[in-house]
Amino acid sequence: MEKKTYQKMTAISIMTFVFWVASLFISGLVGDREWMSKQAQNEIAESWSNKQDFVGPIICVPVCKDSTATMPYTCMYVLPERLEMTADIQSETLHRGMFDASVYRTKVNGKGSYNLSQMHDLGQNADKEKSVKIDWKNAQIIVAIKDKRGLEDGIKVNIGGKVAELNMHFNDFGKSKIASIFGSDMEPICATADLSAMVGRNDVNFEVTTELKGSGELNVAPIGQSTVLTISGNCKDPSFNGFMLPSSRNVTDDGFEATWKISSLNRNDVDQVFYADNREKAFQTVGTKLLIMGGQYTKTDRALKYAFLVILLSLAAVFTAEMCVKGDINVLSYVLISCALVLFYLLLLSFGEWVGFSAAYFISAFMTLGLIGLYLKAIVRKNLPAIAVCMFMALVNLFIFVLLSIESMALLAGTLGLFVVVGAAMFFSLRIVNNKPEKVQE
């Protein structure tokens, strides 16, 4: 192999490293743009409504120390025996400048029943005294949500045939301060209901309806002895979170539907009937997280992780074409081609903010490869080598795009792809190594 060939291969290796380092600066720019996008999303959420958690309905009954007392010393909480909840999420896209954020409206409907057949005995045992009194006339129906700004039409509860609209904060029951069982980040809303006529029944039916606004996530606490929760919506790319995954799910291009079937044995938060102990209760939740615009930044950052490989293979393709046509492409031309390869990622970032990652990827690749192809044609003055190099670069870019699209199989596909590339490099290197000038016989 000629000394000049060795020098050019060394120069290509150095340029690959230098321009890979240059691509890292674009990675920093991606991080800045992603931060700006999240700031815009947070600002929209603050004006619209943050994510929503829904807990309820729960019966809260004041418990007095004796039959003549008017001041409660604790509260008894009763969770549903059976709970069926449905939520239909319709997501929308709001804009803040050039950045987008996904928000939603949802109709939450629930029905179920309470078992109040043993409440009298439980009340007597609350303080180990027979004089304990449960004040069913001043019972409260409580629902807690994450952000009350998302309430669009109030919360209506029909329990035992009596309709109550939840419109006030948790009642302190007179002079006695009863701490809320909900965390400081939850907002309980309640209404007083006289449930004295329902004590002793094991099938006190109820219905609850509300309309909420939110952003990002919707979670529901499965507080029933047995709970069936169904969440559906028009989001095409939901993810499911919480302490349990759905029992069944169906995600299509038109939307999704997911169903959870959970019993009290599956969760370990609270009993179905418990007394207030002035401590917050951490209710476990399940739900869905909706796609928030801005995912192109994550994909662009992942694409930049392959920049070293793309630059190396592209310059190697140009070098191979140079050897095949026995031409002479100077170092300055390699530098300019490397600049175009790095510029591809800046184009990808810029177009991705307007047309999405997939469209931006192919637009940027078409522009970059077209520029490099025309430049190579002008240098070598032949169409075939320029077309061959561009086709190879296009295959490399397509391969990277496939890797970005199949996250679970990316490692296997990438390893097999590298194996093929190394094999091809070994094959083409034979031509360079064996391309020695013949000795002149004396």
BELNOR-V970781 format. One record per helix or strand of 3 or more residues. SS is the DSSP state (2 for helix, 1 for strand). FROM is the first residue (numbers start at 0). TO is the last residue. Records with the same first field share a line. If there is no record, write none. Layout:
SS = FROM-TO ; FROM-TO
This chain:
2 = 2-46 ; 118-123 ; 147-149 ; 195-197 ; 294-303 ; 306-324 ; 330-354 ; 356-379 ; 382-404 ; 409-432
1 = 51-63 ; 71-77 ; 81-95 ; 98-113 ; 132-144 ; 150-158 ; 161-165 ; 186-192 ; 203-214 ; 216-219 ; 225-232 ; 238-241 ; 247-251 ; 254-262 ; 272-274 ; 285-288
